[in-house]
Amino acid sequence: MKYFQMNEAAVEEYVKSVGLFSADAELVTKEVGDGNLNVVFIVKEDKIGKSLVVKQALPYVRVVGESWPLTIERTKFEANALEIHSKLAEEFVPKIYHRNDDLAIIIMEDLSHLGLMRHGMIQMKKYPKFAEHISTFLADTLFYTSDLYLSSEEKKKMIAQFINTELCKITEDLVFTDPYFDAESNNINPNLRPYLEEVFWKKPQLRLEAAKLKYKFLTETQSLIHGDLHTGSIFASEEETKAFDTEFAFVGPSAFDVGKVIGNFLINYVSWSGKEDAPEKIKDYRSYLITSINDIYNLFVKKFKANWEKDAKDIITKIEGYQESYLDYMFKDALGFAATVMIRRMHGLAHNLDVDGIEDLEKRKEVQIQILELAEEIMMKRNQFNTIEEVTELVLQKIN
Amino acid sequence: MKYFQMNEAAVEEYVKSVGLFSADAELVTKEVGDGNLNVVFIVKEDKIGKSLVVKQALPYVRVVGESWPLTIERTKFEANALEIHSKLAEEFVPKIYHRNDDLAIIIMEDLSHLGLMRHGMIQMKKYPKFAEHISTFLADTLFYTSDLYLSSEEKKKMIAQFINTELCKITEDLVFTDPYFDAESNNINPNLRPYLEEVFWKKPQLRLEAAKLKYKFLTETQSLIHGDLHTGSIFASEEETKAFDTEFAFVGPSAFDVGKVIGNFLINYVSWSGKEDAPEKIKDYRSYLITSINDIYNLFVKKFKANWEKDAKDIITKIEGYQESYLDYMFKDALGFAATVMIRRMHGLAHNLDVDGIEDLEKRKEVQIQILELAEEIMMKRNQFNTIEEVTELVLQKIN
């Protein structure tokens, strides 16, 4: 079937044609997508209470328009990664019902009973099971797609299957390159510009560390990573956690996913400095965030180790000291990646509503500078930290 | 054309059928291959003084036999790599005249006026231009196939083109795994066995460092590497240097090729301890080897830097301190890989004639232990060395 951009009517016809609804079903279809890249429809048959999501890739970047073309190939990467995640971490990803790579559509479970985690966190919503859930998701997806578990043959096939050039390029540019100089793609709060020009862009050491992390992103094929695991790619409630939007998936540095989660929690943590909520409420929520960050990391390591003990295949995984050395590298890398993510969300192309929700540009700037300074300190000191508690202790000392 | 194993007559018919010789040429064809994996024919037409080499892959490992199957796919990797090397380092590789992936043959320049470098070095032959040549080969092939020069799109295509699972697996097992324990594949001098059992295999720190290097080999996609650049993969004379046998090529850690060259020079250096030649001749040849090692590394760095200054594309390559940090990692990795190569050639599956030419097993054992101890020291101290001279100084102190 030749690609065409679907509207509501086409979506309804299609879901019936592939047997997901009966031919005479009375459907209600709504476009709901607010992502950067795609269109998303929810299709419902009220009579039987059934609903599902149809996601279609457009041949350009949705937020920018046709001037930024992007092939619809990305749906293949998204669906391939989602299928692997469904096997490794079924509980934490949407069910996939159907895919059509020609039309660039994936039809999957409707998760609208859950909210986007980013929106919840902006409203001080707590997710008591999130640390438990995301640590399992990370430990299982990152361990079971690494050389620790896969044979080198399986691993190399996976590398070949996920040569995701276009989407990797977006990360290479927008996360690791453009925020470190006055690039056209940057989206800069005018009040922040003087700080960037006079301070932030004049830090050769910071740029050097970011360059090393970019190089890791370009050359380290450790695990199949989600590739965009921020709080806007996660649906959650008090009971459930679902990671989606895997079009950035490729075989890259394992710590990138871990760092993205931590970086997004830290952005939310600092963002309260610019908000009007009662100090005791902020204090309480921040304390929840700090506990969450510690738990996410520590549980991740605990579960990754358990997978290792149970299922590591390669003989080198049994060598005394190897696990410790492996996890130590991963920890330092995760902190580095967390820092790069915090930085890119301040003045790169795509921001977080956690901070951009602060309407007063001067106040927003103050928060942005706090986040940039915190990120810088984490990046520059990452090889000196040994535990996640040492990092969160630093956060508490600097911003409270 | 369906694959079949060629004999002399089939080779002659084939080279005529593709127009490399005229239909009525009187050809003389000889099988000359002494490699581990393939058959090699030299075809000559004496009347016009023309000759060429036909290399055909067998569907199994030649030295082991049909019990170790290996797909003929490897010819594709070899020819693809050779084509890239021909563009980047034409002077230092054989000319390729014809390829047929179905028959798994490559027809190339006859280099029999040159000798195998390994054989020459066993006879104390000096190669006054080798350091100049191989450093250019390494700097050009490793720089121009890295992210420093290629766009991430070109680089990722290259990764996909060189998913060389089978041959990588051989290196993973035979270089990085089996020599560190009593594996069946090892080929052990019986006199050396007690040392291995009582000393060498009881070194957890050494195994840990080897494991880290194996992991780099598995996960670092830095450059298109030759993958098997020992002195048996190089034809040379006083004037010429030609690197061949690229079937192990894949996108891996750049330092692996550099380390293989250095490791093979060090094996030859130590091997003289077990030989009968006059001490002053040994001293002179060893002094030549030390100078060569220093020159190879220093010229490589100088030329790699020059390529970087001239042609580095990625903006991160301009960041202050990045080049220094990049080269420092590469140096330490090269030393680590040199050490693994020295170790695998002592008691792994494939040995070097430099040492196995010592017929007295007790004398051979003494040399093997010297090499294993030197390799261990280089491996364990690699992060403390800053210049190649510091390494060769250690060699001179230990073995003279």
Interface residues (C-beta under 8 A of the other chain):
Chain A: D147 S152 E153 K155 K156 K157 I159 A160 I163 T165 C168 K169 E172 F176 T177 F181 P204 Q205 R207 L208 A210 A211 K212 K214 Y215 L218 T219 E220 T221 Q222 I315 I316 I319 E320 G321 Y322 S325 Y326
Chain B: D147 S152 E153 K155 K156 K157 I159 A160 I163 T165 C168 K169 E172 F176 T177 F181 P204 Q205 R207 L208 A210 A211 K212 K214 Y215 L218 T219 E220 T221 Q222 I315 I316 I319 E320 G321 Y322 S325 Y326
